Amino acid sequence: MKFQQKTIQIGKTTYTKIYEFSESDVEKFRQVSDLRNRGRPIKEAVVEAFEKQVMKNEKEVENKLILDKLIKFIKKMNEQVDDLTAKMTDMNRQMILVRRENYQLKERIIELENGKLDKPFSRKKS
């Protein structure tokens, strides 16, 4: 648990730090005092009064770590999606070229077969 500190000047060249407590901090100090007056040891009283704040801070830190990991993961996934999109575009181009080539080859085969049917017994001249 950390409290706000403020630096003040107490002489011409001397400075000191003082704590600035919020209303909630003062209320927690009162809780510690009440618990201490009821016979609790000081350590237990402090832990009981400030435990909620510490647990809240720990959960905030944990949540921030989880969010940071999620953001990293999402960025990585977006990069992978971009890579896959580029690869898919390239594959589509290649597929169009293969279809075009396939069509041209079919046309050539049909042309050759039609030429052979017209002259089934002709020989090529060398």
QUINORJO-V55076 format. One record per pair of residues at least 12 apart in sequence whose ideal C-beta (glycine too) atoms are under 10 Angstrom apart, sorted by sequence separation. I is the first residue (numbers start at 1). J is the second residue. If there is no record, write none. Layout:
<<I:J> <I:J>>
This chain:
<<5:17> <6:18> <32:44> <33:45> <35:47> <5:18> <6:19> <32:45> <35:48> <36:49> <4:18> <5:19> <6:20> <31:45> <32:46> <35:49> <4:19> <5:20> <31:46> <32:47> <34:49> <3:19> <4:20> <32:48> <33:49> <2:19> <3:20> <4:21> <29:46> <31:48> <32:49> <3:21> <4:22> <28:46> <31:49> <32:50> <3:22> <30:49> <31:50> <28:48> <29:49> <4:25> <28:49> <29:50> <3:25> <27:49> <28:50> <28:51> <1:25> <28:52> <25:50> <28:53> <1:28> <25:53> <24:53> <1:46> <1:50> <1:51> <1:53> <1:54> <2:57> <1:57>>
